[in-house]
Amino acid sequence: MPPEPEEEAATSATATATATSAQSAAAAPHGVPPTLVVVHPLVLLSVVDHYHRVAHDTQKRVVGVLLGETYKGRVDVSNCFAVPFEEDARDEAVWFLDHDYVVNMNQMFAKVNVKERIVGFYSTGPKLRTNDLAIDHDFRSRYAKTALTPPILVIVDVRPDAEGVPTQAYYSTETVAAEDKATMRTFKHVESQVGAYEAEEVGVEHLLRDINDPTVSTLASRVSHKMAGLRGLRAHLLELHRYLANVAEGRLPVNHAIVANLQEIVNLLPNFETSELVRALLVKTNDMELAVYIASLIRTVTALHTLLTNKLGLASAEAEAAALGKGEKVAEGGKRSSS
């Protein structure tokens, strides 16, 4: 039995309302918070170039716009451009960012690659500043109205002595204060890493050919990398120590998420009181020391063999030169006697 016209109209209206609500929910801004930020090498090179052109050997920082793509919480930052930015060193509430320049540059970049859109902004920090929240508010209200993820802030550490990954990513979120239950916007940390497409990897390898020292052995570079990792670990441990000291003295409130992560880290530490683990560590250490000892013996024997070979070769060359000199003298003496 065919449905009545009224039922068809009701069904059609219901389907249209469902589709409209789904589209509006999908188009709702900032629906998916970012979970991973991947910074490409071109962005790092551009940020360093921007800093050295504008704020090198000063206490200033530089700010720019990040371009890229987002997919299921993953933000790929593949490009960026510098922005005219000024701030008062004595009053952080006084700052200027040229939004007309941002709009014009974004339109020109869209002509080159329409997939790259504004995903946030970068700063050379090296830490968060008070007016970063105001800049984030401008980006959320101006350039991220239809974005699926909120704009991100990537702090790029351009210091040459910095250890570890030179990027730190954040996005702003609303939190409720425990005292007066008022909402306030704060930055939340996001995992960040350095990644590249295949073409970018080839370009980076060509750039590094002029930087890498061919005289440095692979073992020396591996040891230097281990030392850099240990220095980075030490810096993080010192930061944890300062945070716990500030919490214990009442200068900072207790963050239960940080405390839970610290407890998990402590629980993952091995128990060195078990005899099995101690014996395994000793056996592994002895095996490594034996390999180092044998390698030292082989290197010493090889060096001694090379030295003896050089000595014998030098002695043979000197003997041949002496014999040749005697032969020449005998020949000269014969010529004189015949004359």
Secondary structure, DSSP 8 states (H G I E B T S, - for coil): ----HHHHHHHHHHHHHHHHHHHHHHTSTT-S---EEEE-HHHHHHHHHHHHHHSTTSS---EEEEEEEEETTEEEEEEEEE--EEE-SS-TT-EEE-HHHHHHHHHHHHHH-TT-EEEEEEE--SS--TTHHHHHHHHHHHT-SS-SS--EEEEE---TT--S-SEEEEEEEEEE-TTT--EEEEEEEEEEEE---HHHHHHHHHHHTTTS-TTS-HHHHHHHHHHHHHHHHHHHHHHHHHHHHHHHTTSS---HHHHHHHHHHHHHS--TTSHHHHHHHHHHHHHHHHHHHHHHHHHHHHHHHHHHHHHHHHHHHHHHHHHHHHHHHHHHHHHHHH-
